[in-house]
């Protein structure tokens, strides 16, 4: 399901990714010489939009924006190691931003990376690291200069092989039945060639990656498809002798959501345009993310009010309304407000 993380890297998920890769739909916008399709950024987003509209799992969601950032800041060795395998649908990249004491304040990251000859020794803990249980690489933000002022200038980004000795991944489940993870680093020795960009510039690399993540993940087409299904439900469901679609309170609630989704689409298209023009998109992408995820919670709330008690039944129940999508949607949209930067 779109915007939910499978609990395991199952054969079905792996096969789905590889089929998309075989069609050239992953990395459609990357240069051909890097294993991409040589098409436009917008064309890649169209693929994501079509999948979102059908509730399909988002393709290599994290790898898409990580690779987009690697194309700018990564070394040739990093690009060769990662991009062709991502484009083929073979691997995923996990994000290592949040820490127990840092929350969504990336400037307060404390995981230490200490230089030692030709390696960095990394020690610390990350939390809510989505897909780390079956990712191949860790997009890891660390502190290399504890004395830097302001603090965000002492951060460095790494691309770490998750198979490196000293890394432990433990499950952490969210309220929408998705799996995320706690990741521990215990004196992990990482070659200096794993640094992405320049030491001390990791905060800016992370901000650039987050711009793209918000576009790939928080897609208006997913929320629009949920609203469309709810509208069709009201047209076919009778309560107290009349169609739900004829109830003025129901009509008002659905109309308001329709208008707000139109606003979300404008914010989305404006952010795409800024990225295409090579202009600053950090604030607009954050505006989009906050608006659309809070809209998602309102959609879940209105849906439960319209559908009634059967809307509380989970997917799999034979009496669940709309195959349980409104129930899981209401739980999932709460988690959405924390992804890609807490609202």
Beta strands, then each sheet from edge to edge (+ up, - down):
strand 1: 93-96
strand 2: 112-116
strand 3: 119-127
strand 4: 137-143
strand 5: 155-161
strand 6: 167-173
strand 7: 179-191
strand 8: 195-196
strand 9: 238-239
strand 10: 242-243
sheet 1: 1+ 4+ 5- 8+
sheet 2: 2+ 3- 7+ 6-
sheet 3: 9+ 10-
end
